[in-house]
Amino acid sequence: MGRAAMPTSPISPKSQASPCLGIPAHSRGRANQNLRHLQGAQVRLIRLAATPAAFFLPSRSKHVTAGKLALISMVVTVFFLFTAGNNLPGGSLDFIAWAEAIVRGTTLPPHVASRDIGFPLLYILAGFPWSHSFVGITLILASFAVLIPVLVYWSLVRTSRTIAFYMGVVCIISLSPITYMKFFFHDQAYMFFGLLAVALLIDFLWCGHFRTLYLFTLAALAISFTRPAGNLMFPVLMIIAYVTVRGPIRHYLACALIFVLVTGAYQWHRYEIFDMRNRASIPSGMGMQMFYSMYLYLGDFGYQLSPDLGPNTKHLLDKLQQGLQPDVRESAIIKRALIDTPPDFMEKHVYSFTPQGLVEKIMTAPNEEYYMILKYVDPAPNDLFLLKITTEIARSHPWYVIQYAAR
């Protein structure tokens, strides 16, 4: 006979213990659920911390990476947009006067000829002649600040996406995009259009699409109209484009024709707005700008302004000597040239000298205020006369020209 089976009593599954831990199943389920909640919270915390960090890592998509740079740049730009003060440097009102003259149909005085039309057009685009508010032009310059790091990225992205991204970040960290954002002069626009032209040219050199070459031409026109220094940029870069890419020459000729025609129309505009038909000489700013650079850095390289440089320089210094008599404080030249200069500077660096002593100081210690005195020796500065003085300095000190230009 077999052994009788031992009677067993039924046990609820909920009260069954783990064979290895002796933990009831319902307690084990709650522990697993708590563990899952804890792991989920950790994952969410990691994701939350990783999200801002991801903005500083390049993405696989070029467009997403460019968007990241634009967002980072916008955050920095908005911060300084509300914390930085406005700055209207000397000569900034000339751009406003030009914008007003275009809208009102009036003419401009000769001294404004040292400026260009690019920045006045931005004032018009911002609605300044009607609103007389700086909000519009500030927003335009702020948008340039946001886009400058993106242009740096697009200029380098075909070489290395990682390097291009971090160079854009470096550009933001350097604060160069926002340095001139609230400085109402042409510097911010010139920097933006210059980078835009370079980015378009690099894209053309890589892909060879001629529509990009036409866009580059428009950007080069914007540079040329924003600052006189940009006038030589187009022909030099166009030669580089042709030598590098080649292709049908008709496209290069068409771009050159567009540049010449638009530049010609701009010269006609200058002829009208400066009322050149009724003036004895053509207003220009080339002599003033070249003399500014040539004079300002003389002291840095051990040179000085001297009547021995040539007859035009001697004539300028003689007229300055006469115009400062009998007292510097009452001189019409000083009142004309330094009307808005801080009193402390005037007392220390101008009024404390005799007429002869101030002339010697101007000759041996160049600075921007002394340049303004030289510029306004005559009530209406003669641009051609200043250009002749610049030529005499260059002829007497050719190595100096190379030195300061190289620096």
Residue, then its C-alpha position, 0 to 999 in steps of 0.5 A: m500500500g502506498r504512503a497516505a498523502m499528508p493533508t495540506s491547507p490552502i494558502s493564499p497567493k498573497s501570503q506566499a513568501s519569496p523562496c529566496l528573500g522571504i518577502p511577501a509578493h505584495s510587498r515585493g510589487r510595491a518595492n518594484q513600483n517604487l523603484r520604477h518611480l525612482q528610476g523614472a525620476q532620475v531619468r527625468l532629472i538627467r534629461l532636464a539637466a542634459t537639455p541646456a547642455a545639449f545647446f552647447l553640442p553640435s547636432r547632426s543637422k546643420h540647420v538645427t545647429a545653426g538654430k542653436l547658435a541663433l538661440i544662444s546668441m539671441v539670449v545674450t543679445v536680449f540681455f545686453l539689449f536691455t542692460a546696455g546704454n545707447n551711444l551717439p558718437g561724434g558724427s553719428l547725427d550725419f547719418i540721421a541728417w542723410a536719412e531725413a534729407i532723402v525723405r524730405g527731398t533736401t540737400l546736405p552740407p559738404h562735411v557729410a560727404s565723408r559718410d555713405i548711404g548704407f546706414p541712413l537707409l537702415y534708419i529709413l527702414a526703421g522708420f526713424p524719419w517719421s517716428h524719431s524713435f531709436v527703437g527700430i534701428t536698435l532692433i535692426l542692429a540687434s538682429f545683426a548681432v543675433l545672426i553674426p555668429v550664425l554667419v561665422y558658422w555657415s562660413l566654416v561648416r563645410t570644413s568641419r561642423t564641430i569646429a564651425f559650431y564652436m567658433g560660433v560659440v567663441c564669437i558669442i563669448s567674445l561679445s563682438p556681435i553686441t559691441y556696436m549693437k547700441f552704438f549708432f554708427h555704421d560699424q555694426a552694419y559693416m561687420f554684418f554685411g562683411l560677414l554675409a558677403v564672405a559667407l556667400l563667397i565661401d558657399f559659392l567657392w564650394c558649390g559653384h552655384f551662380r545664384t550665390l554669386y549674385l547674392f554675394t554681389l548684393a552683399a558686396l554692394a551693401i558693404s560698399f554703401t555702408r562704409p567707404a573702406g568696403n569699395l575695394m572688396f567686390p573687385v578683389l573677391m570677384i577675381i578670387a571667385y573667377v580664378t577659383v571656380r571659373g565657369p561661364i564668364r557671362h555670370y561674372l560679367a553680369c555681376a560686375l555690370i550690376f555692381v557698376l550700374v548700382t554704384g553709378a546710380y549711387q554716385w548720381h544720388r550723391y551728386e544731387i543730395f550734395d548739390m554738386r552742380n552749385r558747388a565750386s568743388i566736389p564734396s568728398g570724404m576720402g582726404m579726411q579719412m586718409f589724413y585721419s589714419m595717417y596722422l593719428y598713428l604717427g606718434d606710435f611709430g616715432y614720427q611727428l607732423s612737421p612743416d618740413l613734410g611739404p608746403n601743404t603741411k607747412h601751410l596747415l600748421d601756419k594757419l593753425q598758429q594764426g588761428l589760435q592767436p591771441d589766446v587758445r581759450e578764445s580761438a574760433i578754431i577750438k570752439r568749432a572743432l571741440i564744441d562737445t569735448p568734456p571740460d576736464f579734457m579741454e582744461k588739461h590738454v587744450y586750454s593749459f597751452t599757449p598757442q605755440g605750445l598747443v601747435e607743438k603738442i598737436m605735432t608731437a602727440p596725435n590724438e582724435e581731438y587734435y585731429m579735429i582741430l587740424k580738420y577744422v582749421d578752416p570753417a569748411p574743411n577742404d578734403l583735397f587739401l587734406l589729401k595733399i597733406t596725406t600724400e606728403i606724409a606718405r612720401s616723407h615716411p613710406w616705411y611708416v605707411i607700411q608699419y601702421a597698415a601691417r599692424 
